[in-house]
Amino acid sequence: MSGTNQRIDGKRLWDSLMAMAEIGATPKGGVKRLTLSDVDKKGRDQFKGWCEALGLTVRVDAIGNMFARREGRDPKRLPVLLGSHLDSQPTGGKFDGALGVIAGLEVMQSLNDLNITTEAPIELVNWTDEEGSRFGHSLMGSGVWAGIYTQDKAYNLRDVDGVSVSEALDQIGYKGEHAAKPFPADAYFELHIEQGPILEREGKQVGIVTGAQAQVWYDAVIIGQESHAGTTPPSARKDALVAAARVVTLVDQLMRARGEDGRGTIGFLQIAQPSRNVVPGEVRFSVEFRHPDDAEIKTLAATFPAEAQRLVAETGCRLELTELFHIPAQPFDPSCVDLVRQATQRLGFSSREIISGAGHDAVYVARSVPTAMIFTPCKDGLSHNEAESIQPDEAEAGCQVLFEAVLARANRLL
């Protein structure tokens, strides 16, 4: 590593990552920290304790987003934000989200160690429910904060046990008193594992993220008719699972028609009241499409619903399709991206520019605040999996770039 004598502590960063990974640890080496669960509360409490030990002031907003503030020399300056999320998938990895939060903590610790007082204040953020795995709506905390959807809508979302977001926030004591809405900020930086194979394949240490691809997500319900598996002939069947299978195939075909840039996934599918000798009468599932080109997602959003309706109608069933959200491609702020680029070059890391294939809190924050992201490689591009893995030197490199970019922004001349 070259270009600076202001170094973060790579070992301390790794030790903190491993300590957080113990909260919700799974037998296969991953984590299960479902948002707003008791385990998530333990992670939040640990994070809050660490922040307060560094002299940071922690506040929580009404959707549970946590902000840890380090004051700057000029109280009139807008804060520079950095962070990510601590919640995980049900079978999640140690680093998805947590890397960005814990690296932000290491940035704060290193600033203290080096006796650096920045011109602008710096705020470290833990966003609520980035994953969407419990309540079915990803990017919830950043989405409410950015005004993408209302707090009431988020509060009324329920998990499979019928617990609402509002109730879950109360249960773990993280329904804060501060309003969940955008406040003026100078910039936002987010460090994250790539969650894909490109950096590792090309042997690059750092991804300079220039933006995120477009997405459209749906909830689907197919209504057929339950009937006896042994007595109902083909002509009398209204099999909701068969209809769903046709939509699954359609999603795959539409994805593959767009080549290697295409993304189409049904990650959740549930038969209502399943039984081996009953023709399924109701099936619920998710649908999502992603692509770097806005035009492709617009085309899919315009054509997929009608084609899916046609295929389902041919089976005698009925499709209820609800568009959850349509996120346009989000370019990141050129000046913030350039700070990441300059830091990477100054430190001598190999790098490439990259578009994020995954959705991140940064995508919604970028609508209100100048934003950039930094990627580190992950082994085999594997994420949302307990086997998710990165190396200590990869975490250190990403964190050092984050430190340099945040410091440069916080001390910039106005």
Kinemage of the C-alpha trace (Angstrom):
@kinemage 1
@onewidth
@group {chain A} dominant
@subgroup {mainchain}
@vectorlist {calphas} color= white
{ca met a 1} P 0.000 0.000 0.000
{ca ser a 2} L 1.450 3.356 -1.000
{ca gly a 3} L 0.440 6.978 -1.133
{ca thr a 4} L -0.408 7.635 2.525
{ca asn a 5} L 0.962 7.388 6.035
{ca gln a 6} L -2.540 7.635 7.480
{ca arg a 7} L -3.406 3.957 7.733
{ca ile a 8} L -6.465 2.256 9.063
{ca asp a 9} L -5.835 -0.797 11.271
{ca gly a 10} L -6.544 -3.839 9.112
{ca lys a 11} L -6.310 -6.330 11.962
{ca arg a 12} L -8.701 -4.330 14.141
{ca leu a 13} L -11.130 -4.085 11.219
{ca trp a 14} L -11.036 -7.853 10.700
{ca asp a 15} L -11.418 -8.574 14.410
{ca ser a 16} L -14.468 -6.310 14.545
{ca leu a 17} L -15.978 -8.013 11.502
{ca met a 18} L -15.498 -11.400 13.153
{ca ala a 19} L -16.990 -10.122 16.418
{ca met a 20} L -20.113 -8.896 14.615
{ca ala a 21} L -20.286 -12.226 12.736
{ca glu a 22} L -20.673 -14.028 16.062
{ca ile a 23} L -24.043 -12.312 16.482
{ca gly a 24} L -26.451 -14.576 14.614
{ca ala a 25} L -23.700 -17.016 13.599
{ca thr a 26} L -24.908 -20.133 11.755
{ca pro a 27} L -23.394 -23.641 11.827
{ca lys a 28} L -22.260 -23.286 8.214
{ca gly a 29} L -20.205 -20.179 8.916
{ca gly a 30} L -22.652 -17.489 7.896
{ca val a 31} L -25.064 -15.267 9.803
{ca lys a 32} L -28.808 -14.982 10.308
{ca arg a 33} L -29.624 -11.474 11.498
{ca leu a 34} L -33.126 -10.925 10.198
{ca thr a 35} L -34.121 -7.297 10.410
{ca leu a 36} L -35.748 -6.094 13.631
{ca ser a 37} L -35.377 -9.514 15.246
{ca asp a 38} L -33.873 -10.104 18.681
{ca val a 39} L -30.616 -11.030 16.944
{ca asp a 40} L -30.685 -7.792 14.957
{ca lys a 41} L -31.193 -5.966 18.261
{ca lys a 42} L -28.016 -7.595 19.615
{ca gly a 43} L -26.094 -6.442 16.548
{ca arg a 44} L -27.521 -2.936 16.853
{ca asp a 45} L -26.721 -2.785 20.556
{ca gln a 46} L -23.129 -3.889 19.870
{ca phe a 47} L -22.777 -1.301 17.119
{ca lys a 48} L -24.204 1.440 19.350
{ca gly a 49} L -21.838 0.481 22.159
{ca trp a 50} L -18.828 0.568 19.868
{ca cys a 51} L -19.846 3.976 18.498
{ca glu a 52} L -20.407 5.509 21.911
{ca ala a 53} L -17.046 4.161 23.093
{ca leu a 54} L -15.463 6.248 20.299
{ca gly a 55} L -17.254 9.370 21.483
{ca leu a 56} L -19.816 9.343 18.680
{ca thr a 57} L -23.342 10.601 19.268
{ca val a 58} L -25.918 7.996 18.210
{ca arg a 59} L -29.456 8.881 17.178
{ca val a 60} L -32.192 6.640 15.764
{ca asp a 61} L -35.001 7.676 13.437
{ca ala a 62} L -38.583 6.443 13.307
{ca ile a 63} L -37.827 3.574 10.894
{ca gly a 64} L -34.845 2.421 12.975
{ca asn a 65} L -32.007 3.876 10.895
{ca met a 66} L -29.005 4.548 13.167
{ca phe a 67} L -26.733 7.579 12.733
{ca ala a 68} L -23.448 7.912 14.680
{ca arg a 69} L -22.017 11.431 14.444
{ca arg a 70} L -18.440 12.632 14.819
{ca glu a 71} L -18.324 16.412 15.002
{ca gly a 72} L -16.193 18.484 12.664
{ca arg a 73} L -14.363 21.771 13.121
{ca asp a 74} L -17.056 23.789 11.309
{ca pro a 75} L -20.558 23.169 12.725
{ca lys a 76} L -22.082 24.885 9.701
{ca arg a 77} L -20.723 22.290 7.292
{ca leu a 78} L -23.050 19.555 6.068
{ca pro a 79} L -22.086 16.059 7.254
{ca val a 80} L -20.379 13.448 5.125
{ca leu a 81} L -22.230 10.143 5.491
{ca leu a 82} L -20.872 6.623 5.189
{ca gly a 83} L -22.326 3.225 6.037
{ca ser a 84} L -24.396 0.238 4.943
{ca his a 85} L -26.557 -2.316 6.821
{ca leu a 86} L -26.230 -4.988 9.511
{ca asp a 87} L -29.309 -7.113 8.708
{ca ser a 88} L -28.819 -10.290 6.674
{ca gln a 89} L -30.555 -12.889 4.583
{ca pro a 90} L -31.860 -16.002 6.410
{ca thr a 91} L -28.749 -17.833 5.200
{ca gly a 92} L -26.507 -14.802 4.819
{ca gly a 93} L -22.777 -14.230 4.836
{ca lys a 94} L -20.549 -12.367 7.268
{ca phe a 95} L -19.733 -9.457 4.977
{ca asp a 96} L -22.819 -8.416 2.982
{ca gly a 97} L -23.662 -5.037 4.477
{ca ala a 98} L -21.655 -5.529 7.662
{ca leu a 99} L -18.392 -4.726 5.862
{ca gly a 100} L -19.607 -1.197 5.081
{ca val a 101} L -20.791 -0.517 8.622
{ca ile a 102} L -17.780 -1.991 10.411
{ca ala a 103} L -15.359 -0.354 7.947
{ca gly a 104} L -17.087 2.944 8.709
{ca leu a 105} L -16.481 2.292 12.388
{ca glu a 106} L -12.807 1.652 11.630
{ca val a 107} L -12.656 4.960 9.728
{ca met a 108} L -13.959 6.725 12.844
{ca gln a 109} L -11.495 4.865 15.106
{ca ser a 110} L -8.573 5.703 12.803
{ca leu a 111} L -9.525 9.387 12.739
{ca asn a 112} L -9.432 9.309 16.528
{ca asp a 113} L -6.088 7.480 16.573
{ca leu a 114} L -4.559 9.995 14.176
{ca asn a 115} L -6.012 12.972 16.090
{ca ile a 116} L -7.677 14.226 12.932
{ca thr a 117} L -10.434 16.791 13.242
{ca thr a 118} L -12.229 17.075 9.927
{ca glu a 119} L -13.741 20.314 8.703
{ca ala a 120} L -17.172 18.731 8.195
{ca pro a 121} L -18.879 16.354 10.622
{ca ile a 122} L -19.018 12.679 9.638
{ca glu a 123} L -21.974 10.381 10.265
{ca leu a 124} L -21.878 6.586 10.135
{ca val a 125} L -25.208 4.970 9.173
{ca asn a 126} L -26.728 1.556 9.791
{ca trp a 127} L -29.761 1.424 7.478
{ca thr a 128} L -32.779 -0.666 8.528
{ca asp a 129} L -33.806 -3.723 6.481
{ca glu a 130} L -31.730 -3.440 3.342
{ca glu a 131} L -32.267 -7.118 2.564
{ca gly a 132} L -36.077 -7.241 2.588
{ca ser a 133} L -36.027 -10.910 3.549
{ca arg a 134} L -38.359 -10.656 6.552
{ca phe a 135} L -40.977 -8.118 5.445
{ca gly a 136} L -40.655 -8.571 1.687
{ca his a 137} L -39.533 -5.046 0.815
{ca ser a 138} L -35.818 -4.417 0.415
{ca leu a 139} L -34.115 -1.050 0.981
{ca met a 140} L -36.808 -0.185 3.510
{ca gly a 141} L -34.908 2.120 5.851
{ca ser a 142} L -33.137 4.068 3.128
{ca gly a 143} L -36.317 4.072 1.030
{ca val a 144} L -38.396 5.685 3.764
{ca trp a 145} L -35.568 8.087 4.627
{ca ala a 146} L -35.232 9.135 0.982
{ca gly a 147} L -38.986 9.574 0.583
{ca ile a 148} L -39.344 6.778 -1.979
{ca tyr a 149} L -42.289 5.409 -0.035
{ca thr a 150} L -44.097 6.432 3.111
{ca gln a 151} L -43.357 5.507 6.674
{ca asp a 152} L -46.942 4.302 7.083
{ca lys a 153} L -46.526 1.888 4.194
{ca ala a 154} L -43.380 0.479 5.785
{ca tyr a 155} L -44.944 0.314 9.246
{ca asn a 156} L -47.835 -1.771 7.890
{ca leu a 157} L -45.672 -4.407 6.183
{ca arg a 158} L -45.945 -7.775 7.950
{ca asp a 159} L -43.776 -10.863 8.140
{ca val a 160} L -45.058 -14.434 7.672
{ca asp a 161} L -46.079 -14.535 11.354
{ca gly a 162} L -48.192 -11.413 10.996
{ca val a 163} L -45.823 -9.114 12.915
{ca ser a 164} L -45.766 -5.600 11.464
{ca val a 165} L -42.684 -3.436 11.021
{ca ser a 166} L -44.121 -0.979 13.522
{ca glu a 167} L -44.620 -3.732 16.102
{ca ala a 168} L -41.141 -5.166 15.478
{ca leu a 169} L -39.501 -1.762 15.960
{ca asp a 170} L -41.308 -1.395 19.273
{ca gln a 171} L -40.388 -4.925 20.341
{ca ile a 172} L -36.643 -4.340 19.971
{ca gly a 173} L -36.725 -0.722 21.144
{ca tyr a 174} L -35.475 0.865 17.932
{ca lys a 175} L -38.402 3.037 16.867
{ca gly a 176} L -36.523 6.298 17.242
{ca glu a 177} L -37.862 9.744 17.979
{ca his a 178} L -36.227 11.459 15.003
{ca ala a 179} L -38.138 11.842 11.745
{ca ala a 180} L -37.224 9.366 9.008
{ca lys a 181} L -36.675 11.849 6.208
{ca pro a 182} L -33.780 13.294 4.222
{ca phe a 183} L -31.628 15.866 5.960
{ca pro a 184} L -29.027 18.001 4.193
{ca ala a 185} L -25.788 16.063 3.730
{ca asp a 186} L -22.689 16.753 1.688
{ca ala a 187} L -22.031 13.203 0.419
{ca tyr a 188} L -22.545 9.497 1.080
{ca phe a 189} L -19.976 6.707 0.616
{ca glu a 190} L -20.742 2.998 0.890
{ca leu a 191} L -18.237 0.141 0.920
{ca his a 192} L -19.644 -3.268 -0.042
{ca ile a 193} L -18.546 -6.624 -1.329
{ca glu a 194} L -19.185 -6.928 -5.052
{ca gln a 195} L -21.520 -9.943 -4.673
{ca gly a 196} L -20.434 -10.962 -8.158
{ca pro a 197} L -17.361 -12.515 -9.825
{ca ile a 198} L -15.965 -9.706 -11.971
{ca leu a 199} L -13.294 -8.240 -9.670
{ca glu a 200} L -11.986 -11.663 -8.663
{ca arg a 201} L -11.909 -12.903 -12.254
{ca glu a 202} L -9.916 -9.878 -13.359
{ca gly a 203} L -7.643 -9.820 -10.308
{ca lys a 204} L -8.708 -6.316 -9.273
{ca gln a 205} L -8.505 -5.179 -5.661
{ca val a 206} L -11.078 -2.393 -5.817
{ca gly a 207} L -14.243 -1.710 -7.794
{ca ile a 208} L -14.969 1.959 -8.513
{ca val a 209} L -18.765 1.887 -8.721
{ca thr a 210} L -20.175 4.387 -11.192
{ca gly a 211} L -23.851 3.547 -10.695
{ca ala a 212} L -26.466 0.843 -10.215
{ca gln a 213} L -28.631 -0.944 -12.736
{ca ala a 214} L -32.373 -0.536 -13.225
{ca gln a 215} L -34.815 -2.912 -11.539
{ca val a 216} L -38.495 -3.777 -11.509
{ca trp a 217} L -39.992 -6.067 -8.819
{ca tyr a 218} L -43.403 -7.726 -8.589
{ca asp a 219} L -45.499 -9.729 -6.163
{ca ala a 220} L -47.575 -12.372 -7.938
{ca val a 221} L -50.544 -14.439 -6.798
{ca ile a 222} L -52.085 -17.086 -9.032
{ca ile a 223} L -55.582 -18.210 -8.107
{ca gly a 224} L -56.709 -21.596 -9.396
{ca gln a 225} L -58.867 -24.227 -7.750
{ca glu a 226} L -57.975 -26.886 -5.203
{ca ser a 227} L -59.212 -30.312 -6.253
{ca his a 228} L -58.495 -33.963 -5.672
{ca ala a 229} L -55.267 -35.100 -7.304
{ca gly a 230} L -56.638 -38.541 -8.075
{ca thr a 231} L -60.064 -37.696 -9.413
{ca thr a 232} L -59.594 -34.432 -11.330
{ca pro a 233} L -58.902 -35.001 -15.057
{ca pro a 234} L -56.729 -32.568 -17.046
{ca ser a 235} L -59.741 -30.866 -18.629
{ca ala a 236} L -61.133 -29.937 -15.209
{ca arg a 237} L -57.926 -28.746 -13.581
{ca lys a 238} L -57.096 -25.165 -12.636
{ca asp a 239} L -53.607 -25.867 -11.327
{ca ala a 240} L -52.035 -22.720 -9.911
{ca leu a 241} L -48.586 -24.316 -9.748
{ca val a 242} L -48.649 -25.268 -13.432
{ca ala a 243} L -49.614 -21.664 -14.233
{ca ala a 244} L -46.788 -20.421 -12.028
{ca ala a 245} L -44.347 -22.728 -13.817
{ca arg a 246} L -45.267 -21.079 -17.105
{ca val a 247} L -44.479 -17.656 -15.632
{ca val a 248} L -41.187 -18.965 -14.210
{ca thr a 249} L -40.211 -20.125 -17.701
{ca leu a 250} L -41.262 -16.779 -19.167
{ca val a 251} L -39.057 -14.892 -16.704
{ca asp a 252} L -36.092 -17.095 -17.601
{ca gln a 253} L -36.703 -16.629 -21.346
{ca leu a 254} L -36.974 -12.857 -21.040
{ca met a 255} L -33.738 -12.762 -19.031
{ca arg a 256} L -31.774 -14.913 -21.471
{ca ala a 257} L -33.020 -12.894 -24.446
{ca arg a 258} L -30.971 -10.007 -23.018
{ca gly a 259} L -27.670 -11.863 -22.971
{ca glu a 260} L -25.177 -11.710 -20.137
{ca asp a 261} L -26.536 -8.348 -18.931
{ca gly a 262} L -30.001 -9.799 -18.375
{ca arg a 263} L -31.251 -10.660 -14.894
{ca gly a 264} L -34.597 -12.294 -14.106
{ca thr a 265} L -35.320 -14.146 -10.873
{ca ile a 266} L -38.126 -15.781 -8.938
{ca gly a 267} L -36.549 -16.132 -5.517
{ca phe a 268} L -39.691 -16.871 -3.498
{ca leu a 269} L -42.506 -19.309 -4.323
{ca gln a 270} L -45.114 -20.662 -1.912
{ca ile a 271} L -48.065 -23.001 -2.381
{ca ala a 272} L -50.945 -22.083 -0.097
{ca gln a 273} L -51.909 -25.073 2.078
{ca pro a 274} L -49.743 -27.590 0.205
{ca ser a 275} L -50.736 -31.253 0.198
{ca arg a 276} L -49.397 -34.139 -1.888
{ca asn a 277} L -52.825 -35.217 -3.127
{ca val a 278} L -54.373 -31.796 -3.766
{ca val a 279} L -54.068 -29.838 -7.015
{ca pro a 280} L -52.626 -26.472 -5.895
{ca gly a 281} L -55.256 -23.758 -5.813
{ca glu a 282} L -53.113 -20.771 -4.916
{ca val a 283} L -49.445 -19.925 -5.434
{ca arg a 284} L -47.601 -16.790 -4.374
{ca phe a 285} L -44.210 -15.802 -5.748
{ca ser a 286} L -41.829 -12.931 -6.408
{ca val a 287} L -40.557 -11.705 -9.775
{ca glu a 288} L -37.695 -9.326 -10.418
{ca phe a 289} L -35.857 -8.085 -13.493
{ca arg a 290} L -32.605 -6.078 -13.568
{ca his a 291} L -30.546 -4.544 -16.368
{ca pro a 292} L -27.960 -1.747 -16.706
{ca asp a 293} L -30.052 -0.150 -19.472
{ca asp a 294} L -33.179 1.735 -18.391
{ca ala a 295} L -34.776 1.081 -21.765
{ca glu a 296} L -34.624 -2.691 -21.296
{ca ile a 297} L -36.364 -2.516 -17.913
{ca lys a 298} L -39.004 -0.169 -19.324
{ca thr a 299} L -39.640 -2.675 -22.105
{ca leu a 300} L -39.931 -5.530 -19.615
{ca ala a 301} L -42.268 -3.517 -17.382
{ca ala a 302} L -44.448 -2.791 -20.392
{ca thr a 303} L -44.563 -6.318 -21.824
{ca phe a 304} L -44.095 -8.872 -19.028
{ca pro a 305} L -47.419 -8.326 -17.190
{ca ala a 306} L -49.587 -8.852 -20.290
{ca glu a 307} L -47.630 -11.917 -21.424
{ca ala a 308} L -47.796 -13.433 -17.951
{ca gln a 309} L -51.550 -12.784 -17.793
{ca arg a 310} L -52.019 -14.539 -21.135
{ca leu a 311} L -50.067 -17.630 -20.071
{ca val a 312} L -51.936 -17.925 -16.777
{ca ala a 313} L -55.344 -17.414 -18.403
{ca glu a 314} L -54.639 -20.359 -20.736
{ca thr a 315} L -54.571 -22.633 -17.670
{ca gly a 316} L -57.949 -21.422 -16.420
{ca cys a 317} L -56.331 -19.580 -13.530
{ca arg a 318} L -56.191 -15.912 -12.594
{ca leu a 319} L -53.066 -13.818 -12.024
{ca glu a 320} L -52.876 -10.907 -9.599
{ca leu a 321} L -49.643 -9.019 -10.314
{ca thr a 322} L -48.528 -6.062 -8.186
{ca glu a 323} L -45.543 -3.929 -9.135
{ca leu a 324} L -43.612 -3.323 -5.904
{ca phe a 325} L -41.184 -0.810 -7.315
{ca his a 326} L -39.499 0.270 -10.516
{ca ile a 327} L -36.031 1.676 -9.878
{ca pro a 328} L -34.402 3.470 -12.798
{ca ala a 329} L -30.691 3.087 -13.409
{ca gln a 330} L -28.940 5.307 -10.867
{ca pro a 331} L -25.681 7.005 -11.830
{ca phe a 332} L -23.505 8.042 -8.903
{ca asp a 333} L -22.113 11.521 -8.377
{ca pro a 334} L -19.067 12.113 -10.622
{ca ser a 335} L -17.169 14.153 -8.024
{ca cys a 336} L -17.656 11.495 -5.310
{ca val a 337} L -16.764 8.703 -7.732
{ca asp a 338} L -13.638 10.654 -8.663
{ca leu a 339} L -12.583 10.801 -5.000
{ca val a 340} L -12.784 6.997 -4.904
{ca arg a 341} L -10.827 6.808 -8.153
{ca gln a 342} L -8.136 9.191 -6.905
{ca ala a 343} L -7.784 7.334 -3.587
{ca thr a 344} L -7.466 3.996 -5.366
{ca gln a 345} L -4.771 5.321 -7.678
{ca arg a 346} L -2.901 7.089 -4.872
{ca leu a 347} L -2.854 3.886 -2.809
{ca gly a 348} L -1.605 1.841 -5.754
{ca phe a 349} L -4.487 -0.649 -5.834
{ca ser a 350} L -5.498 -2.374 -9.041
{ca ser a 351} L -9.057 -1.400 -9.946
{ca arg a 352} L -11.766 -1.199 -12.551
{ca glu a 353} L -14.937 0.812 -12.955
{ca ile a 354} L -18.066 -1.251 -12.466
{ca ile a 355} L -21.870 -0.938 -12.397
{ca ser a 356} L -23.562 -2.487 -9.386
{ca gly a 357} L -25.715 -5.474 -10.250
{ca ala a 358} L -27.270 -5.523 -6.783
{ca gly a 359} L -29.503 -2.949 -5.197
{ca his a 360} L -27.965 -1.046 -2.287
{ca asp a 361} L -29.043 1.668 0.118
{ca ala a 362} L -26.751 3.952 -1.885
{ca val a 363} L -29.203 3.772 -4.797
{ca tyr a 364} L -31.949 5.509 -2.820
{ca val a 365} L -29.611 7.817 -0.882
{ca ala a 366} L -28.209 9.011 -4.227
{ca arg a 367} L -31.545 10.643 -5.035
{ca ser a 368} L -30.987 13.117 -2.202
{ca val a 369} L -27.232 13.163 -1.564
{ca pro a 370} L -24.139 12.999 -3.844
{ca thr a 371} L -23.107 9.342 -3.581
{ca ala a 372} L -20.400 6.846 -4.519
{ca met a 373} L -19.690 3.198 -3.746
{ca ile a 374} L -16.569 1.078 -3.366
{ca phe a 375} L -16.508 -2.662 -4.069
{ca thr a 376} L -14.170 -5.337 -2.778
{ca pro a 377} L -13.923 -8.790 -4.406
{ca cys a 378} L -15.623 -11.812 -2.855
{ca lys a 379} L -14.641 -15.428 -3.403
{ca asp a 380} L -16.293 -16.958 -6.485
{ca gly a 381} L -18.667 -13.978 -6.575
{ca leu a 382} L -20.787 -15.773 -3.983
{ca ser a 383} L -23.139 -13.804 -1.737
{ca his a 384} L -26.514 -14.261 -0.015
{ca asn a 385} L -24.939 -17.527 1.064
{ca glu a 386} L -23.307 -18.723 4.280
{ca ala a 387} L -20.131 -19.542 2.333
{ca glu a 388} L -19.670 -15.876 1.348
{ca ser a 389} L -15.990 -15.046 1.851
{ca ile a 390} L -13.443 -12.259 1.487
{ca gln a 391} L -9.814 -11.984 2.547
{ca pro a 392} L -8.546 -9.671 5.320
{ca asp a 393} L -6.343 -7.746 2.877
{ca glu a 394} L -9.352 -7.160 0.600
{ca ala a 395} L -11.348 -5.726 3.492
{ca glu a 396} L -8.377 -3.546 4.480
{ca ala a 397} L -7.923 -2.211 0.948
{ca gly a 398} L -11.576 -1.269 0.625
{ca cys a 399} L -11.594 0.373 4.039
{ca gln a 400} L -8.433 2.368 3.263
{ca val a 401} L -10.020 3.708 0.070
{ca leu a 402} L -13.152 4.569 2.071
{ca phe a 403} L -11.041 6.404 4.654
{ca glu a 404} L -9.235 8.425 1.981
{ca ala a 405} L -12.400 9.357 0.093
{ca val a 406} L -14.381 10.339 3.202
{ca leu a 407} L -11.483 12.367 4.606
{ca ala a 408} L -10.974 14.182 1.305
{ca arg a 409} L -14.665 15.043 1.073
{ca ala a 410} L -14.924 16.155 4.697
{ca asn a 411} L -11.921 18.454 4.276
{ca arg a 412} L -12.694 19.796 0.821
{ca leu a 413} L -12.461 23.493 0.119
{ca leu a 414} L -15.833 25.177 -0.314
